[in-house]
Amino acid sequence: MDIGINEQDRAEIAQGLSRLLADTYTLYLKTHNFHWNVKGPMFQTLHLMFEQQYNELALAVDLIAERIRALDFPAPGTYREFGKLTSIAEPEGVPTAKDMIRQLVQGQEAVARTARSLFPVVERASDEPTADLLTQRLQVHEKAAWMLRSLLEE
C-alpha cells in the first residue's frame, strides 16, 4: 500500500483511531442506555436529546471504522476489544437524570480528548483525511458537552 503515509505512521494512526472508535461506541451504548432509562421532570427533554446524540454516535462509529480500514488495518468490533481500548467507564445501575447528564458530559469530553491526542501523528504524517475526521468529531463532542453542561446550571 502506498498512499504517501508510511506503514509505521498508518499503524499509529489506526491504533489511535481504534481508541476513538472504542470511546465513541462506549459513549453510544451509555447514551442509548440513558435514553431508555431516564426519568423525572426533564424526561421529555433528555429522552429526545439522548436519542439525537446516540443516533449521531451510531453514524460516527462507521466513519471512524472505515477510516481505519482505509489505512489498511482491521477495525476493532467486539465488546472485549472496546473494553480494552476505551477510556469511558460503564455506568453502574441506573443513575439519576442529573448523574446521567454528568456522566455524558464526562464521556463527550473524554472522546474529545482522545480525538485531540491523535493530531501530532496525523499532522506529522500529513494525513489530511484523518485530520478532517478528527476536526469534525471534536466539533460534535465539544458542542454536545456544552449542551449537556448547560442543563446542569441552576
N, CA, C and O atoms as a GROMACS GRO file, in nm:
protein
  616
    1MET      N    1   0.085  -0.118   0.000
    1MET     CA    2   0.000   0.000   0.000
    1MET      C    3   0.090   0.124   0.000
    1MET      O    4   0.182   0.136   0.080
    2ASP      N    5   0.061   0.215  -0.091
    2ASP     CA    6   0.141   0.338  -0.100
    2ASP      C    7   0.048   0.457  -0.122
    2ASP      O    8   0.019   0.495  -0.235
    3ILE      N    9   0.001   0.516  -0.010
    3ILE     CA   10  -0.085   0.634  -0.017
    3ILE      C   11  -0.011   0.759   0.030
    3ILE      O   12  -0.071   0.865   0.050
    4GLY      N   13   0.121   0.746   0.048
    4GLY     CA   14   0.201   0.859   0.091
    4GLY      C   15   0.217   0.869   0.242
    4GLY      O   16   0.272   0.967   0.292
    5ILE      N   17   0.170   0.768   0.314
    5ILE     CA   18   0.188   0.762   0.460
    5ILE      C   19   0.256   0.629   0.489
    5ILE      O   20   0.204   0.524   0.452
    6ASN      N   21   0.371   0.634   0.555
    6ASN     CA   22   0.443   0.508   0.578
    6ASN      C   23   0.367   0.416   0.674
    6ASN      O   24   0.278   0.460   0.747
    7GLU      N   25   0.402   0.290   0.670
    7GLU     CA   26   0.328   0.188   0.746
    7GLU      C   27   0.330   0.215   0.897
    7GLU      O   28   0.229   0.194   0.964
    8GLN      N   29   0.443   0.259   0.949
    8GLN     CA   30   0.452   0.285   1.093
    8GLN      C   31   0.355   0.397   1.134
    8GLN      O   32   0.287   0.385   1.236
    9ASP      N   33   0.350   0.504   1.057
    9ASP     CA   34   0.256   0.613   1.087
    9ASP      C   35   0.112   0.567   1.071
    9ASP      O   36   0.026   0.601   1.152
   10ARG      N   37   0.085   0.490   0.965
   10ARG     CA   38  -0.052   0.439   0.946
   10ARG      C   39  -0.092   0.352   1.064
   10ARG      O   40  -0.206   0.358   1.110
   11ALA      N   41   0.000   0.270   1.112
   11ALA     CA   42  -0.030   0.183   1.227
   11ALA      C   43  -0.059   0.265   1.352
   11ALA      O   44  -0.152   0.234   1.426
   12GLU      N   45   0.021   0.369   1.374
   12GLU     CA   46   0.000   0.454   1.492
   12GLU      C   47  -0.133   0.530   1.483
   12GLU      O   48  -0.205   0.544   1.582
   13ILE      N   49  -0.165   0.578   1.365
   13ILE     CA   50  -0.293   0.648   1.345
   13ILE      C   51  -0.408   0.550   1.362
   13ILE      O   52  -0.507   0.582   1.428
   14ALA      N   53  -0.397   0.431   1.304
   14ALA     CA   54  -0.504   0.331   1.317
   14ALA      C   55  -0.525   0.292   1.463
   14ALA      O   56  -0.638   0.271   1.506
   15GLN      N   57  -0.417   0.280   1.540
   15GLN     CA   58  -0.430   0.247   1.682
   15GLN      C   59  -0.503   0.359   1.756
   15GLN      O   60  -0.590   0.333   1.839
   16GLY      N   61  -0.468   0.483   1.726
   16GLY     CA   62  -0.538   0.596   1.787
   16GLY      C   63  -0.684   0.601   1.747
   16GLY      O   64  -0.771   0.627   1.830
   17LEU      N   65  -0.710   0.577   1.620
   17LEU     CA   66  -0.850   0.574   1.572
   17LEU      C   67  -0.926   0.458   1.636
   17LEU      O   68  -1.047   0.468   1.656
   18SER      N   69  -0.858   0.350   1.667
   18SER     CA   70  -0.923   0.237   1.735
   18SER      C   71  -0.967   0.278   1.876
   18SER      O   72  -1.074   0.240   1.922
   19ARG      N   73  -0.883   0.357   1.943
   19ARG     CA   74  -0.923   0.410   2.075
   19ARG      C   75  -1.042   0.504   2.061
   19ARG      O   76  -1.134   0.503   2.143
   20LEU      N   77  -1.038   0.588   1.956
   20LEU     CA   78  -1.150   0.679   1.931
   20LEU      C   79  -1.277   0.601   1.901
   20LEU      O   80  -1.385   0.637   1.948
   21LEU      N   81  -1.265   0.495   1.822
   21LEU     CA   82  -1.380   0.411   1.791
   21LEU      C   83  -1.436   0.347   1.918
   21LEU      O   84  -1.558   0.345   1.938
   22ALA      N   85  -1.349   0.297   2.003
   22ALA     CA   86  -1.393   0.234   2.128
   22ALA      C   87  -1.462   0.335   2.218
   22ALA      O   88  -1.566   0.305   2.277
   23ASP      N   89  -1.406   0.455   2.230
   23ASP     CA   90  -1.469   0.559   2.311
   23ASP      C   91  -1.605   0.597   2.253
   23ASP      O   92  -1.702   0.613   2.327
   24THR      N   93  -1.611   0.613   2.123
   24THR     CA   94  -1.736   0.653   2.058
   24THR      C   95  -1.843   0.547   2.075
   24THR      O   96  -1.958   0.579   2.103
   25TYR      N   97  -1.806   0.421   2.058
   25TYR     CA   98  -1.904   0.312   2.072
   25TYR      C   99  -1.949   0.299   2.218
   25TYR      O  100  -2.067   0.276   2.244
   26THR      N  101  -1.857   0.313   2.311
   26THR     CA  102  -1.893   0.304   2.453
   26THR      C  103  -1.985   0.419   2.491
   26THR      O  104  -2.082   0.399   2.565
   27LEU      N  105  -1.956   0.539   2.440
   27LEU     CA  106  -2.045   0.653   2.467
   27LEU      C  107  -2.180   0.632   2.401
   27LEU      O  108  -2.283   0.670   2.457
   28TYR      N  109  -2.181   0.573   2.281
   28TYR     CA  110  -2.308   0.540   2.215
   28TYR      C  111  -2.392   0.449   2.306
   28TYR      O  112  -2.510   0.476   2.328
   29LEU      N  113  -2.332   0.342   2.356
   29LEU     CA  114  -2.407   0.248   2.442
   29LEU      C  115  -2.457   0.316   2.568
   29LEU      O  116  -2.572   0.296   2.608
   30LYS      N  117  -2.373   0.396   2.630
   30LYS     CA  118  -2.412   0.466   2.752
   30LYS      C  119  -2.528   0.562   2.725
   30LYS      O  120  -2.624   0.567   2.802
   31THR      N  121  -2.518   0.636   2.616
   31THR     CA  122  -2.622   0.733   2.581
   31THR      C  123  -2.753   0.663   2.548
   31THR      O  124  -2.860   0.709   2.589
   32HIS      N  125  -2.746   0.552   2.476
   32HIS     CA  126  -2.866   0.477   2.442
   32HIS      C  127  -2.930   0.419   2.570
   32HIS      O  128  -3.052   0.425   2.586
   33ASN      N  129  -2.849   0.366   2.657
   33ASN     CA  130  -2.896   0.313   2.785
   33ASN      C  131  -2.969   0.423   2.864
   33ASN      O  132  -3.078   0.400   2.916
   34PHE      N  133  -2.908   0.541   2.871
   34PHE     CA  134  -2.970   0.651   2.946
   34PHE      C  135  -3.098   0.698   2.877
   34PHE      O  136  -3.194   0.736   2.944
   35HIS      N  137  -3.102   0.695   2.746
   35HIS     CA  138  -3.225   0.729   2.672
   35HIS      C  139  -3.339   0.638   2.716
   35HIS      O  140  -3.451   0.684   2.738
   36TRP      N  141  -3.310   0.508   2.730
   36TRP     CA  142  -3.414   0.414   2.770
   36TRP      C  143  -3.456   0.432   2.916
   36TRP      O  144  -3.572   0.411   2.949
   37ASN      N  145  -3.364   0.471   3.001
   37ASN     CA  146  -3.388   0.463   3.145
   37ASN      C  147  -3.404   0.596   3.217
   37ASN      O  148  -3.424   0.598   3.338
   38VAL      N  149  -3.395   0.707   3.145
   38VAL     CA  150  -3.410   0.837   3.211
   38VAL      C  151  -3.552   0.853   3.263
   38VAL      O  152  -3.648   0.804   3.203
   39LYS      N  153  -3.565   0.922   3.376
   39LYS     CA  154  -3.698   0.954   3.430
   39LYS      C  155  -3.687   1.083   3.509
   39LYS      O  156  -3.577   1.131   3.539
   40GLY      N  157  -3.802   1.139   3.542
   40GLY     CA  158  -3.804   1.262   3.620
   40GLY      C  159  -3.861   1.378   3.540
   40GLY      O  160  -3.908   1.360   3.427
   41PRO      N  161  -3.856   1.498   3.599
   41PRO     CA  162  -3.921   1.614   3.537
   41PRO      C  163  -3.860   1.655   3.403
   41PRO      O  164  -3.927   1.721   3.323
   42MET      N  165  -3.734   1.618   3.377
   42MET     CA  166  -3.672   1.653   3.249
   42MET      C  167  -3.679   1.538   3.150
   42MET      O  168  -3.606   1.536   3.051
   43PHE      N  169  -3.766   1.441   3.176
   43PHE     CA  170  -3.773   1.321   3.093
   43PHE      C  171  -3.780   1.352   2.943
   43PHE      O  172  -3.696   1.306   2.867
   44GLN      N  173  -3.879   1.429   2.902
   44GLN     CA  174  -3.901   1.452   2.759
   44GLN      C  175  -3.778   1.516   2.694
   44GLN      O  176  -3.733   1.472   2.588
   45THR      N  177  -3.726   1.619   2.757
   45THR     CA  178  -3.608   1.689   2.705
   45THR      C  179  -3.490   1.594   2.691
   45THR      O  180  -3.426   1.588   2.587
   46LEU      N  181  -3.461   1.520   2.798
   46LEU     CA  182  -3.344   1.432   2.798
   46LEU      C  183  -3.364   1.312   2.706
   46LEU      O  184  -3.272   1.271   2.636
   47HIS      N  185  -3.483   1.256   2.707
   47HIS     CA  186  -3.511   1.141   2.621
   47HIS      C  187  -3.483   1.177   2.475
   47HIS      O  188  -3.419   1.101   2.403
   48LEU      N  189  -3.530   1.293   2.431
   48LEU     CA  190  -3.508   1.336   2.293
   48LEU      C  191  -3.363   1.374   2.268
   48LEU      O  192  -3.307   1.340   2.163
   49MET      N  193  -3.301   1.444   2.361
   49MET     CA  194  -3.161   1.484   2.344
   49MET      C  195  -3.071   1.362   2.336
   49MET      O  196  -2.983   1.354   2.250
   50PHE      N  197  -3.092   1.267   2.425
   50PHE     CA  198  -3.011   1.146   2.424
   50PHE      C  199  -3.030   1.069   2.294
   50PHE      O  200  -2.934   1.012   2.240
   51GLU      N  201  -3.152   1.067   2.243
   51GLU     CA  202  -3.177   0.998   2.116
   51GLU      C  203  -3.100   1.064   2.002
   51GLU      O  204  -3.039   0.995   1.920
   52GLN      N  205  -3.103   1.196   1.996
   52GLN     CA  206  -3.027   1.267   1.892
   52GLN      C  207  -2.879   1.234   1.904
   52GLN      O  208  -2.811   1.211   1.803
   53GLN      N  209  -2.829   1.232   2.026
   53GLN     CA  210  -2.687   1.207   2.046
   53GLN      C  211  -2.648   1.064   2.012
   53GLN      O  212  -2.546   1.043   1.946
   54TYR      N  213  -2.727   0.966   2.054
   54TYR     CA  214  -2.687   0.829   2.022
   54TYR      C  215  -2.701   0.801   1.872
   54TYR      O  216  -2.623   0.722   1.818
   55ASN      N  217  -2.796   0.862   1.805
   55ASN     CA  218  -2.806   0.845   1.659
   55ASN      C  219  -2.683   0.902   1.589
   55ASN      O  220  -2.631   0.841   1.494
   56GLU      N  221  -2.636   1.017   1.634
   56GLU     CA  222  -2.516   1.076   1.575
   56GLU      C  223  -2.395   0.988   1.600
   56GLU      O  224  -2.312   0.968   1.511
   57LEU      N  225  -2.383   0.934   1.721
   57LEU     CA  226  -2.271   0.846   1.756
   57LEU      C  227  -2.275   0.718   1.673
   57LEU      O  228  -2.170   0.666   1.634
   58ALA      N  229  -2.394   0.666   1.646
   58ALA     CA  230  -2.407   0.543   1.567
   58ALA      C  231  -2.352   0.564   1.426
   58ALA      O  232  -2.290   0.474   1.369
   59LEU      N  233  -2.375   0.680   1.370
   59LEU     CA  234  -2.320   0.710   1.237
   59LEU      C  235  -2.169   0.731   1.243
   59LEU      O  236  -2.097   0.694   1.151
   60ALA      N  237  -2.123   0.791   1.352
   60ALA     CA  238  -1.981   0.822   1.366
   60ALA      C  239  -1.895   0.696   1.372
   60ALA      O  240  -1.785   0.693   1.315
   61VAL      N  241  -1.942   0.592   1.440
   61VAL     CA  242  -1.859   0.472   1.453
   61VAL      C  243  -1.827   0.414   1.315
   61VAL      O  244  -1.718   0.361   1.294
   62ASP      N  245  -1.919   0.422   1.224
   62ASP     CA  246  -1.895   0.370   1.089
   62ASP      C  247  -1.787   0.452   1.018
   62ASP      O  248  -1.699   0.395   0.953
   63LEU      N  249  -1.792   0.583   1.030
   63LEU     CA  250  -1.692   0.669   0.966
   63LEU      C  251  -1.552   0.642   1.022
   63LEU      O  252  -1.455   0.636   0.947
   64ILE      N  253  -1.544   0.626   1.152
   64ILE     CA  254  -1.414   0.602   1.216
   64ILE      C  255  -1.360   0.465   1.174
   64ILE      O  256  -1.243   0.453   1.138
   65ALA      N  257  -1.446   0.363   1.178
   65ALA     CA  258  -1.402   0.228   1.140
   65ALA      C  259  -1.358   0.225   0.993
   65ALA      O  260  -1.260   0.160   0.959
   66GLU      N  261  -1.431   0.294   0.907
   66GLU     CA  262  -1.395   0.295   0.766
   66GLU      C  263  -1.262   0.367   0.742
   66GLU      O  264  -1.188   0.331   0.650
   67ARG      N  265  -1.231   0.467   0.823
   67ARG     CA  266  -1.101   0.534   0.808
   67ARG      C  267  -0.988   0.440   0.849
   67ARG      O  268  -0.883   0.437   0.786
   68ILE      N  269  -1.010   0.362   0.956
   68ILE     CA  270  -0.911   0.262   0.997
   68ILE      C  271  -0.887   0.164   0.882
   68ILE      O  272  -0.773   0.131   0.851
   69ARG      N  273  -0.994   0.117   0.820
   69ARG     CA  274  -0.982   0.022   0.710
   69ARG      C  275  -0.912   0.086   0.589
   69ARG      O  276  -0.834   0.020   0.521
   70ALA      N  277  -0.939   0.214   0.563
   70ALA     CA  278  -0.873   0.284   0.451
   70ALA      C  279  -0.722   0.293   0.473
   70ALA      O  280  -0.645   0.304   0.378
   71LEU      N  281  -0.680   0.289   0.600
   71LEU     CA  282  -0.538   0.288   0.632
   71LEU      C  283  -0.480   0.147   0.629
   71LEU      O  284  -0.362   0.127   0.655
   72ASP      N  285  -0.565   0.050   0.595
   72ASP     CA  286  -0.526  -0.091   0.576
   72ASP      C  287  -0.499  -0.165   0.707
   72ASP      O  288  -0.409  -0.248   0.716
   73PHE      N  289  -0.579  -0.132   0.810
   73PHE     CA  290  -0.572  -0.204   0.936
   73PHE      C  291  -0.712  -0.250   0.974
   73PHE      O  292  -0.810  -0.187   0.935
   74PRO      N  293  -0.722  -0.359   1.050
   74PRO     CA  294  -0.854  -0.405   1.093
   74PRO      C  295  -0.912  -0.313   1.201
   74PRO      O  296  -0.841  -0.265   1.289
   75ALA      N  297  -1.040  -0.290   1.192
   75ALA     CA  298  -1.110  -0.208   1.292
   75ALA      C  299  -1.158  -0.300   1.405
   75ALA      O  300  -1.213  -0.407   1.377
   76PRO      N  301  -1.139  -0.259   1.531
   76PRO     CA  302  -1.194  -0.340   1.640
   76PRO      C  303  -1.346  -0.339   1.632
   76PRO      O  304  -1.406  -0.241   1.587
   77GLY      N  305  -1.407  -0.447   1.676
   77GLY     CA  306  -1.553  -0.452   1.666
   77GLY      C  307  -1.621  -0.541   1.767
   77GLY      O  308  -1.734  -0.583   1.747
   78THR      N  309  -1.552  -0.571   1.878
   78THR     CA  310  -1.615  -0.654   1.982
   78THR      C  311  -1.616  -0.579   2.114
   78THR      O  312  -1.537  -0.488   2.136
   79TYR      N  313  -1.707  -0.618   2.201
   79TYR     CA  314  -1.712  -0.558   2.335
   79TYR      C  315  -1.579  -0.576   2.407
   79TYR      O  316  -1.533  -0.485   2.476
   80ARG      N  317  -1.518  -0.691   2.391
   80ARG     CA  318  -1.390  -0.718   2.457
   80ARG      C  319  -1.284  -0.619   2.410
   80ARG      O  320  -1.212  -0.560   2.491
   81GLU      N  321  -1.274  -0.601   2.278
   81GLU     CA  322  -1.175  -0.507   2.225
   81GLU      C  323  -1.206  -0.365   2.270
   81GLU      O  324  -1.116  -0.292   2.313
   82PHE      N  325  -1.332  -0.325   2.260
   82PHE     CA  326  -1.370  -0.190   2.302
   82PHE      C  327  -1.340  -0.169   2.450
   82PHE      O  328  -1.294  -0.062   2.489
   83GLY      N  329  -1.368  -0.271   2.533
   83GLY     CA  330  -1.342  -0.260   2.676
   83GLY      C  331  -1.196  -0.236   2.707
   83GLY      O  332  -1.164  -0.164   2.802
   84LYS      N  333  -1.107  -0.294   2.628
   84LYS     CA  334  -0.962  -0.275   2.649
   84LYS      C  335  -0.916  -0.138   2.600
   84LYS      O  336  -0.820  -0.083   2.654
   85LEU      N  337  -0.983  -0.084   2.500
   85LEU     CA  338  -0.937   0.038   2.435
   85LEU      C  339  -1.002   0.166   2.489
   85LEU      O  340  -0.944   0.274   2.477
   86THR      N  341  -1.120   0.157   2.546
   86THR     CA  342  -1.195   0.278   2.582
   86THR      C  343  -1.142   0.344   2.709
   86THR      O  344  -1.084   0.279   2.796
   87SER      N  345  -1.164   0.474   2.717
   87SER     CA  346  -1.132   0.550   2.838
   87SER      C  347  -1.259   0.585   2.915
   87SER      O  348  -1.252   0.656   3.016
   88ILE      N  349  -1.373   0.536   2.870
   88ILE     CA  350  -1.502   0.571   2.930
   88ILE      C  351  -1.552   0.455   3.016
   88ILE      O  352  -1.559   0.341   2.970
   89ALA      N  353  -1.586   0.487   3.140
   89ALA     CA  354  -1.635   0.385   3.233
   89ALA      C  355  -1.782   0.356   3.204
   89ALA      O  356  -1.859   0.444   3.167
   90GLU      N  357  -1.819   0.230   3.223
   90GLU     CA  358  -1.960   0.192   3.211
   90GLU      C  359  -2.034   0.239   3.336
   90GLU      O  360  -1.977   0.244   3.444
   91PRO      N  361  -2.163   0.272   3.320
   91PRO     CA  362  -2.239   0.314   3.438
   91PRO      C  363  -2.271   0.194   3.528
   91PRO      O  364  -2.279   0.080   3.483
   92GLU      N  365  -2.289   0.224   3.654
   92GLU     CA  366  -2.332   0.121   3.748
   92GLU      C  367  -2.476   0.151   3.784
   92GLU      O  368  -2.508   0.261   3.830
   93GLY      N  369  -2.563   0.053   3.765
   93GLY     CA  370  -2.704   0.073   3.795
   93GLY      C  371  -2.766   0.176   3.704
   93GLY      O  372  -2.719   0.200   3.593
   94VAL      N  373  -2.873   0.237   3.752
   94VAL     CA  374  -2.942   0.342   3.677
   94VAL      C  375  -2.927   0.472   3.754
   94VAL      O  376  -2.992   0.492   3.857
   95PRO      N  377  -2.841   0.560   3.705
   95PRO     CA  378  -2.820   0.686   3.775
   95PRO      C  379  -2.942   0.779   3.765
   95PRO      O  380  -3.031   0.758   3.683
   96THR      N  381  -2.942   0.882   3.849
   96THR     CA  382  -3.045   0.985   3.838
   96THR      C  383  -3.024   1.060   3.708
   96THR      O  384  -2.918   1.050   3.646
   97ALA      N  385  -3.125   1.137   3.666
   97ALA     CA  386  -3.114   1.213   3.542
   97ALA      C  387  -2.993   1.307   3.546
   97ALA      O  388  -2.919   1.316   3.448
   98LYS      N  389  -2.972   1.376   3.658
   98LYS     CA  390  -2.857   1.468   3.668
   98LYS      C  391  -2.725   1.393   3.661
   98LYS      O  392  -2.629   1.441   3.600
   99ASP      N  393  -2.719   1.276   3.722
   99ASP     CA  394  -2.597   1.196   3.713
   99ASP      C  395  -2.575   1.144   3.571
   99ASP      O  396  -2.461   1.132   3.526
  100MET      N  397  -2.684   1.111   3.502
  100MET     CA  398  -2.671   1.073   3.362
  100MET      C  399  -2.607   1.186   3.282
  100MET      O  400  -2.515   1.164   3.204
  101ILE      N  401  -2.657   1.306   3.303
  101ILE     CA  402  -2.604   1.422   3.231
  101ILE      C  403  -2.456   1.439   3.263
  101ILE      O  404  -2.375   1.458   3.173
  102ARG      N  405  -2.420   1.432   3.391
  102ARG     CA  406  -2.279   1.447   3.431
  102ARG      C  407  -2.191   1.341   3.364
  102ARG      O  408  -2.083   1.372   3.314
  103GLN      N  409  -2.239   1.217   3.365
  103GLN     CA  410  -2.161   1.110   3.302
  103GLN      C  411  -2.146   1.129   3.152
  103GLN      O  412  -2.042   1.098   3.095
  104LEU      N  413  -2.250   1.181   3.089
  104LEU     CA  414  -2.242   1.204   2.944
  104LEU      C  415  -2.152   1.322   2.912
  104LEU      O  416  -2.083   1.321   2.810
  105VAL      N  417  -2.151   1.424   2.997
  105VAL     CA  418  -2.055   1.534   2.979
  105VAL      C  419  -1.914   1.477   2.986
  105VAL      O  420  -1.831   1.505   2.899
  106GLN      N  421  -1.886   1.397   3.087
  106GLN     CA  422  -1.754   1.335   3.101
  106GLN      C  423  -1.720   1.249   2.980
  106GLN      O  424  -1.606   1.250   2.933
  107GLY      N  425  -1.818   1.175   2.930
  107GLY     CA  426  -1.796   1.091   2.812
  107GLY      C  427  -1.767   1.172   2.687
  107GLY      O  428  -1.675   1.140   2.612
  108GLN      N  429  -1.844   1.277   2.665
  108GLN     CA  430  -1.821   1.363   2.548
  108GLN      C  431  -1.683   1.427   2.556
  108GLN      O  432  -1.612   1.435   2.456
  109GLU      N  433  -1.645   1.472   2.675
  109GLU     CA  434  -1.513   1.533   2.692
  109GLU      C  435  -1.402   1.430   2.673
  109GLU      O  436  -1.296   1.462   2.618
  110ALA      N  437  -1.424   1.307   2.718
  110ALA     CA  438  -1.324   1.201   2.700
  110ALA      C  439  -1.301   1.170   2.553
  110ALA      O  440  -1.187   1.154   2.509
  111VAL      N  441  -1.409   1.163   2.476
  111VAL     CA  442  -1.395   1.138   2.332
  111VAL      C  443  -1.320   1.254   2.266
  111VAL      O  444  -1.236   1.233   2.179
  112ALA      N  445  -1.350   1.376   2.307
  112ALA     CA  446  -1.279   1.491   2.252
  112ALA      C  447  -1.130   1.483   2.283
  112ALA      O  448  -1.047   1.510   2.196
  113ARG      N  449  -1.095   1.446   2.406
  113ARG     CA  450  -0.953   1.433   2.442
  113ARG      C  451  -0.885   1.324   2.358
  113ARG      O  452  -0.772   1.342   2.313
  114THR      N  453  -0.954   1.213   2.339
  114THR     CA  454  -0.896   1.104   2.258
  114THR      C  455  -0.873   1.151   2.115
  114THR      O  456  -0.767   1.127   2.058
  115ALA      N  457  -0.972   1.219   2.057
  115ALA     CA  458  -0.957   1.270   1.920
  115ALA      C  459  -0.841   1.369   1.913
  115ALA      O  460  -0.759   1.362   1.822
  116ARG      N  461  -0.835   1.460   2.008
  116ARG     CA  462  -0.731   1.564   2.006
  116ARG      C  463  -0.591   1.502   2.020
  116ARG      O  464  -0.494   1.554   1.964
  117SER      N  465  -0.580   1.393   2.094
  117SER     CA  466  -0.449   1.332   2.117
  117SER      C  467  -0.387   1.276   1.990
  117SER      O  468  -0.266   1.250   1.986
  118LEU      N  469  -0.466   1.256   1.886
  118LEU     CA  470  -0.415   1.198   1.762
  118LEU      C  471  -0.350   1.300   1.668
  118LEU      O  472  -0.279   1.262   1.576
  119PHE      N  473  -0.374   1.427   1.692
  119PHE     CA  474  -0.326   1.528   1.598
  119PHE      C  475  -0.174   1.528   1.576
  119PHE      O  476  -0.131   1.547   1.462
  120PRO      N  477  -0.091   1.507   1.677
  120PRO     CA  478   0.054   1.510   1.649
  120PRO      C  479   0.098   1.410   1.541
  120PRO      O  480   0.170   1.448   1.449
  121VAL      N  481   0.055   1.285   1.552
  121VAL     CA  482   0.096   1.186   1.450
  121VAL      C  483   0.027   1.212   1.317
  121VAL      O  484   0.086   1.193   1.211
  122VAL      N  485  -0.098   1.255   1.320
  122VAL     CA  486  -0.172   1.283   1.197
  122VAL      C  487  -0.107   1.399   1.121
  122VAL      O  488  -0.093   1.394   0.999
  123GLU      N  489  -0.068   1.502   1.195
  123GLU     CA  490  -0.002   1.617   1.130
  123GLU      C  491   0.136   1.579   1.079
  123GLU      O  492   0.175   1.618   0.968
  124ARG      N  493   0.211   1.502   1.158
  124ARG     CA  494   0.345   1.459   1.116
  124ARG      C  495   0.338   1.378   0.986
  124ARG      O  496   0.425   1.390   0.900
  125ALA      N  497   0.231   1.296   0.972
  125ALA     CA  498   0.216   1.209   0.855
  125ALA      C  499   0.143   1.279   0.739
  125ALA      O  500   0.124   1.219   0.634
  126SER      N  501   0.103   1.403   0.759
  126SER     CA  502   0.026   1.477   0.658
  126SER      C  503  -0.099   1.398   0.617
  126SER      O  504  -0.132   1.388   0.499
  127ASP      N  505  -0.168   1.344   0.717
  127ASP     CA  506  -0.289   1.265   0.693
  127ASP      C  507  -0.412   1.356   0.704
  127ASP      O  508  -0.482   1.357   0.806
  128GLU      N  509  -0.437   1.432   0.600
  128GLU     CA  510  -0.546   1.528   0.600
  128GLU      C  511  -0.686   1.464   0.616
  128GLU      O  512  -0.770   1.520   0.686
  129PRO      N  513  -0.712   1.348   0.553
  129PRO     CA  514  -0.845   1.290   0.573
  129PRO      C  515  -0.873   1.256   0.720
  129PRO      O  516  -0.984   1.278   0.769
  130THR      N  517  -0.774   1.204   0.791
  130THR     CA  518  -0.794   1.175   0.933
  130THR      C  519  -0.806   1.304   1.012
  130THR      O  520  -0.887   1.314   1.104
  131ALA      N  521  -0.724   1.405   0.978
  131ALA     CA  522  -0.733   1.535   1.047
  131ALA      C  523  -0.873   1.594   1.030
  131ALA      O  524  -0.929   1.650   1.124
  132ASP      N  525  -0.928   1.582   0.910
  132ASP     CA  526  -1.063   1.633   0.884
  132ASP      C  527  -1.166   1.558   0.969
  132ASP      O  528  -1.255   1.619   1.028
  133LEU      N  529  -1.155   1.426   0.973
  133LEU     CA  530  -1.246   1.345   1.055
  133LEU      C  531  -1.236   1.386   1.202
  133LEU      O  532  -1.338   1.402   1.269
  134LEU      N  533  -1.114   1.402   1.252
  134LEU     CA  534  -1.095   1.439   1.391
  134LEU      C  535  -1.154   1.576   1.422
  134LEU      O  536  -1.216   1.596   1.526
  135THR      N  537  -1.134   1.671   1.330
  135THR     CA  538  -1.188   1.806   1.348
  135THR      C  539  -1.341   1.802   1.356
  135THR      O  540  -1.401   1.868   1.441
  136GLN      N  541  -1.402   1.723   1.268
  136GLN     CA  542  -1.548   1.711   1.270
  136GLN      C  543  -1.596   1.647   1.400
  136GLN      O  544  -1.695   1.692   1.459
  137ARG      N  545  -1.524   1.544   1.446
  137ARG     CA  546  -1.564   1.477   1.571
  137ARG      C  547  -1.549   1.572   1.689
  137ARG      O  548  -1.634   1.574   1.778
  138LEU      N  549  -1.442   1.650   1.692
  138LEU     CA  550  -1.423   1.746   1.801
  138LEU      C  551  -1.536   1.847   1.806
  138LEU      O  552  -1.586   1.880   1.914
  139GLN      N  553  -1.578   1.896   1.691
  139GLN     CA  554  -1.689   1.992   1.688
  139GLN      C  555  -1.815   1.931   1.749
  139GLN      O  556  -1.884   1.996   1.827
  140VAL      N  557  -1.845   1.809   1.713
  140VAL     CA  558  -1.965   1.741   1.763
  140VAL      C  559  -1.956   1.720   1.913
  140VAL      O  560  -2.050   1.752   1.986
  141HIS      N  561  -1.844   1.667   1.961
  141HIS     CA  562  -1.833   1.632   2.103
  141HIS      C  563  -1.824   1.755   2.193
  141HIS      O  564  -1.880   1.756   2.302
  142GLU      N  565  -1.754   1.857   2.148
  142GLU     CA  566  -1.745   1.978   2.229
  142GLU      C  567  -1.882   2.047   2.238
  142GLU      O  568  -1.918   2.099   2.343
  143LYS      N  569  -1.957   2.048   2.128
  143LYS     CA  570  -2.091   2.108   2.131
  143LYS      C  571  -2.185   2.026   2.219
  143LYS      O  572  -2.261   2.082   2.297
  144ALA      N  573  -2.180   1.894   2.207
  144ALA     CA  574  -2.267   1.809   2.289
  144ALA      C  575  -2.235   1.826   2.437
  144ALA      O  576  -2.326   1.832   2.520
  145ALA      N  577  -2.108   1.834   2.471
  145ALA     CA  578  -2.069   1.854   2.612
  145ALA      C  579  -2.121   1.988   2.663
  145ALA      O  580  -2.172   1.996   2.775
  146TRP      N  581  -2.109   2.091   2.583
  146TRP     CA  582  -2.160   2.223   2.621
  146TRP      C  583  -2.311   2.219   2.644
  146TRP      O  584  -2.360   2.271   2.744
  147MET      N  585  -2.384   2.155   2.552
  147MET     CA  586  -2.530   2.150   2.566
  147MET      C  587  -2.570   2.072   2.691
  147MET      O  588  -2.662   2.111   2.762
  148LEU      N  589  -2.502   1.962   2.717
  148LEU     CA  590  -2.531   1.884   2.837
  148LEU      C  591  -2.496   1.962   2.963
  148LEU      O  592  -2.573   1.964   3.059
  149ARG      N  593  -2.378   2.027   2.964
  149ARG     CA  594  -2.338   2.106   3.081
  149ARG      C  595  -2.439   2.215   3.111
  149ARG      O  596  -2.465   2.247   3.227
  150SER      N  597  -2.498   2.273   3.006
  150SER     CA  598  -2.593   2.384   3.028
  150SER      C  599  -2.716   2.335   3.104
  150SER      O  600  -2.782   2.415   3.171
  151LEU      N  601  -2.748   2.207   3.096
  151LEU     CA  602  -2.862   2.153   3.170
  151LEU      C  603  -2.834   2.139   3.319
  151LEU      O  604  -2.928   2.125   3.398
  152LEU      N  605  -2.709   2.143   3.358
  152LEU     CA  606  -2.671   2.128   3.498
  152LEU      C  607  -2.666   2.261   3.572
  152LEU      O  608  -2.658   2.264   3.695
  153GLU      N  609  -2.672   2.370   3.498
  153GLU     CA  610  -2.667   2.504   3.562
  153GLU      C  611  -2.802   2.536   3.623
  153GLU      O  612  -2.907   2.507   3.567
  154GLU      N  613  -2.795   2.596   3.737
  154GLU     CA  614  -2.919   2.632   3.810
  154GLU      C  615  -2.959   2.773   3.778
  154GLU      O  616  -3.060   2.822   3.829
   0.00000   0.00000   0.00000
